[in-house]
Amino acid sequence: MITTNNFEIKKTQNLTSSYIENELNLMGIRPLRWAIVNVCEDSYSVSVSYESS
């Protein structure tokens, strides 16, 4: 089943798609698609669709 949730990722000076995908992988999430939906002072809120069991 494909699930979509929001996750908080620590903000970085060097934002790249690889940075976001690596951070998600560290959380055990293999994203099918993702989008930054909010930027806070010290984090990004990322909406992520991924396959869950």
N, CA, C and O atoms as CSV, one atom per row, in Angstrom:
chain,resi,resn,atom,element,x,y,z
A,1,MET,N,N,0.840,-1.167,0.000
A,1,MET,CA,C,0.000,0.000,0.000
A,1,MET,C,C,0.896,1.244,0.000
A,1,MET,O,O,1.927,1.283,0.671
A,2,ILE,N,N,0.488,2.238,-0.751
A,2,ILE,CA,C,1.232,3.503,-0.790
A,2,ILE,C,C,0.639,4.450,0.245
A,2,ILE,O,O,-0.574,4.657,0.303
A,3,THR,N,N,1.522,5.019,1.061
A,3,THR,CA,C,1.144,5.905,2.156
A,3,THR,C,C,1.800,7.262,1.943
A,3,THR,O,O,2.895,7.349,1.389
A,4,THR,N,N,1.128,8.319,2.385
A,4,THR,CA,C,1.704,9.664,2.345
A,4,THR,C,C,1.662,10.256,3.744
A,4,THR,O,O,0.607,10.304,4.376
A,5,ASN,N,N,2.818,10.707,4.225
A,5,ASN,CA,C,2.938,11.338,5.541
A,5,ASN,C,C,3.900,12.511,5.448
A,5,ASN,O,O,4.672,12.628,4.496
A,6,ASN,N,N,3.843,13.380,6.457
A,6,ASN,CA,C,4.791,14.483,6.562
A,6,ASN,C,C,5.884,14.104,7.550
A,6,ASN,O,O,5.619,13.482,8.578
A,7,PHE,N,N,7.127,14.489,7.224
A,7,PHE,CA,C,8.280,14.236,8.086
A,7,PHE,C,C,9.069,15.521,8.224
A,7,PHE,O,O,9.127,16.329,7.297
A,8,GLU,N,N,9.679,15.706,9.392
A,8,GLU,CA,C,10.539,16.854,9.644
A,8,GLU,C,C,11.982,16.458,9.361
A,8,GLU,O,O,12.454,15.418,9.822
A,9,ILE,N,N,12.671,17.290,8.604
A,9,ILE,CA,C,14.076,17.059,8.285
A,9,ILE,C,C,14.862,18.306,8.676
A,9,ILE,O,O,14.452,19.434,8.401
A,10,LYS,N,N,16.000,18.073,9.323
A,10,LYS,CA,C,16.840,19.173,9.774
A,10,LYS,C,C,17.264,20.047,8.598
A,10,LYS,O,O,17.657,19.550,7.542
A,11,LYS,N,N,17.177,21.352,8.803
A,11,LYS,CA,C,17.542,22.321,7.776
A,11,LYS,C,C,19.051,22.322,7.557
A,11,LYS,O,O,19.820,22.129,8.498
A,12,THR,N,N,19.470,22.540,6.312
A,12,THR,CA,C,20.883,22.592,5.950
A,12,THR,C,C,21.148,23.803,5.077
A,12,THR,O,O,20.242,24.326,4.427
A,13,GLN,N,N,22.392,24.243,5.069
A,13,GLN,CA,C,22.785,25.367,4.210
A,13,GLN,C,C,22.860,24.940,2.750
A,13,GLN,O,O,22.653,25.755,1.851
A,14,ASN,N,N,23.159,23.650,2.511
A,14,ASN,CA,C,23.358,23.146,1.158
A,14,ASN,C,C,22.215,22.205,0.782
A,14,ASN,O,O,22.403,20.989,0.735
A,15,LEU,N,N,21.051,22.751,0.519
A,15,LEU,CA,C,19.871,21.943,0.226
A,15,LEU,C,C,19.940,21.380,-1.197
A,15,LEU,O,O,20.065,22.116,-2.176
A,16,THR,N,N,19.853,20.035,-1.276
A,16,THR,CA,C,19.784,19.351,-2.559
A,16,THR,C,C,18.751,18.239,-2.428
A,16,THR,O,O,18.375,17.861,-1.319
A,17,SER,N,N,18.301,17.724,-3.548
A,17,SER,CA,C,17.363,16.604,-3.508
A,17,SER,C,C,18.040,15.383,-2.894
A,17,SER,O,O,17.385,14.593,-2.213
A,18,SER,N,N,19.333,15.217,-3.124
A,18,SER,CA,C,20.070,14.096,-2.530
A,18,SER,C,C,20.075,14.179,-1.007
A,18,SER,O,O,19.963,13.160,-0.326
A,19,TYR,N,N,20.205,15.386,-0.477
A,19,TYR,CA,C,20.181,15.566,0.978
A,19,TYR,C,C,18.850,15.080,1.547
A,19,TYR,O,O,18.833,14.325,2.519
A,20,ILE,N,N,17.738,15.504,0.952
A,20,ILE,CA,C,16.420,15.096,1.424
A,20,ILE,C,C,16.263,13.581,1.320
A,20,ILE,O,O,15.823,12.938,2.272
A,21,GLU,N,N,16.615,13.016,0.187
A,21,GLU,CA,C,16.461,11.576,-0.017
A,21,GLU,C,C,17.349,10.777,0.921
A,21,GLU,O,O,16.928,9.729,1.410
A,22,ASN,N,N,18.574,11.241,1.190
A,22,ASN,CA,C,19.457,10.554,2.132
A,22,ASN,C,C,18.890,10.600,3.542
A,22,ASN,O,O,18.943,9.601,4.259
A,23,GLU,N,N,18.350,11.738,3.951
A,23,GLU,CA,C,17.754,11.853,5.283
A,23,GLU,C,C,16.544,10.927,5.422
A,23,GLU,O,O,16.354,10.307,6.469
A,24,LEU,N,N,15.731,10.831,4.377
A,24,LEU,CA,C,14.588,9.921,4.413
A,24,LEU,C,C,15.053,8.473,4.491
A,24,LEU,O,O,14.477,7.676,5.232
A,25,ASN,N,N,16.088,8.128,3.734
A,25,ASN,CA,C,16.635,6.773,3.778
A,25,ASN,C,C,17.153,6.432,5.169
A,25,ASN,O,O,17.006,5.296,5.620
A,26,LEU,N,N,17.760,7.407,5.861
A,26,LEU,CA,C,18.226,7.180,7.226
A,26,LEU,C,C,17.066,6.874,8.174
A,26,LEU,O,O,17.251,6.193,9.182
A,27,MET,N,N,15.882,7.371,7.855
A,27,MET,CA,C,14.675,7.089,8.641
A,27,MET,C,C,14.019,5.772,8.225
A,27,MET,O,O,13.001,5.372,8.789
A,28,GLY,N,N,14.608,5.108,7.239
A,28,GLY,CA,C,14.046,3.846,6.770
A,28,GLY,C,C,12.941,4.017,5.747
A,28,GLY,O,O,12.147,3.101,5.530
A,29,ILE,N,N,12.882,5.184,5.114
A,29,ILE,CA,C,11.829,5.497,4.141
A,29,ILE,C,C,12.448,5.560,2.753
A,29,ILE,O,O,13.408,6.295,2.520
A,30,ARG,N,N,11.888,4.779,1.838
A,30,ARG,CA,C,12.317,4.822,0.430
A,30,ARG,C,C,11.233,5.573,-0.333
A,30,ARG,O,O,10.217,4.985,-0.702
A,31,PRO,N,N,11.441,6.863,-0.573
A,31,PRO,CA,C,10.371,7.690,-1.151
A,31,PRO,C,C,10.073,7.370,-2.611
A,31,PRO,O,O,10.974,7.118,-3.411
A,32,LEU,N,N,8.780,7.388,-2.934
A,32,LEU,CA,C,8.347,7.327,-4.332
A,32,LEU,C,C,8.291,8.741,-4.893
A,32,LEU,O,O,8.629,8.988,-6.050
A,33,ARG,N,N,7.854,9.664,-4.036
A,33,ARG,CA,C,7.858,11.087,-4.377
A,33,ARG,C,C,7.859,11.871,-3.087
A,33,ARG,O,O,7.396,11.381,-2.056
A,34,TRP,N,N,8.376,13.086,-3.134
A,34,TRP,CA,C,8.379,13.937,-1.961
A,34,TRP,C,C,8.320,15.397,-2.402
A,34,TRP,O,O,8.658,15.738,-3.536
A,35,ALA,N,N,7.878,16.250,-1.471
A,35,ALA,CA,C,7.825,17.688,-1.729
A,35,ALA,C,C,7.973,18.424,-0.402
A,35,ALA,O,O,7.383,18.030,0.604
A,36,ILE,N,N,8.760,19.489,-0.407
A,36,ILE,CA,C,8.858,20.337,0.778
A,36,ILE,C,C,7.574,21.149,0.846
A,36,ILE,O,O,7.238,21.870,-0.093
A,37,VAL,N,N,6.849,21.031,1.970
A,37,VAL,CA,C,5.565,21.720,2.096
A,37,VAL,C,C,5.609,22.877,3.080
A,37,VAL,O,O,4.696,23.702,3.114
A,38,ASN,N,N,6.689,22.943,3.895
A,38,ASN,CA,C,6.819,24.055,4.829
A,38,ASN,C,C,8.280,24.180,5.233
A,38,ASN,O,O,8.993,23.183,5.349
A,39,VAL,N,N,8.715,25.415,5.445
A,39,VAL,CA,C,10.081,25.674,5.903
A,39,VAL,C,C,9.990,26.421,7.217
A,39,VAL,O,O,9.388,27.492,7.295
A,40,CYS,N,N,10.601,25.842,8.266
A,40,CYS,CA,C,10.645,26.474,9.583
A,40,CYS,C,C,12.060,26.983,9.833
A,40,CYS,O,O,12.935,26.860,8.977
A,41,GLU,N,N,12.270,27.546,10.994
A,41,GLU,CA,C,13.574,28.118,11.314
A,41,GLU,C,C,14.693,27.084,11.257
A,41,GLU,O,O,15.793,27.384,10.794
A,42,ASP,N,N,14.417,25.869,11.725
A,42,ASP,CA,C,15.484,24.864,11.780
A,42,ASP,C,C,15.136,23.536,11.120
A,42,ASP,O,O,15.858,22.554,11.299
A,43,SER,N,N,14.033,23.486,10.353
A,43,SER,CA,C,13.670,22.221,9.705
A,43,SER,C,C,12.803,22.455,8.470
A,43,SER,O,O,12.240,23.530,8.262
A,44,TYR,N,N,12.724,21.395,7.662
A,44,TYR,CA,C,11.822,21.355,6.515
A,44,TYR,C,C,10.731,20.342,6.836
A,44,TYR,O,O,11.010,19.285,7.401
A,45,SER,N,N,9.513,20.654,6.483
A,45,SER,CA,C,8.425,19.679,6.559
A,45,SER,C,C,8.259,19.128,5.153
A,45,SER,O,O,7.993,19.866,4.204
A,46,VAL,N,N,8.423,17.799,5.040
A,46,VAL,CA,C,8.425,17.158,3.728
A,46,VAL,C,C,7.263,16.160,3.653
A,46,VAL,O,O,7.141,15.269,4.494
A,47,SER,N,N,6.427,16.320,2.650
A,47,SER,CA,C,5.359,15.362,2.385
A,47,SER,C,C,5.951,14.265,1.524
A,47,SER,O,O,6.512,14.532,0.461
A,48,VAL,N,N,5.822,13.004,1.996
A,48,VAL,CA,C,6.482,11.888,1.336
A,48,VAL,C,C,5.475,10.771,1.053
A,48,VAL,O,O,4.713,10.372,1.933
A,49,SER,N,N,5.482,10.283,-0.165
A,49,SER,CA,C,4.712,9.077,-0.524
A,49,SER,C,C,5.709,7.924,-0.631
A,49,SER,O,O,6.760,8.036,-1.263
A,50,TYR,N,N,5.344,6.813,0.010
A,50,TYR,CA,C,6.218,5.651,0.044
A,50,TYR,C,C,5.378,4.397,0.205
A,50,TYR,O,O,4.224,4.457,0.629
A,51,GLU,N,N,5.968,3.262,-0.138
A,51,GLU,CA,C,5.262,1.992,-0.029
A,51,GLU,C,C,5.429,1.475,1.398
A,51,GLU,O,O,6.545,1.367,1.907
A,52,SER,N,N,4.300,1.158,2.031
A,52,SER,CA,C,4.337,0.602,3.387
A,52,SER,C,C,3.759,-0.801,3.375
A,52,SER,O,O,2.994,-1.168,2.483
A,53,SER,N,N,4.139,-1.578,4.381
A,53,SER,CA,C,3.642,-2.959,4.422
A,53,SER,C,C,2.416,-3.104,5.285
A,53,SER,O,O,1.882,-4.205,5.419
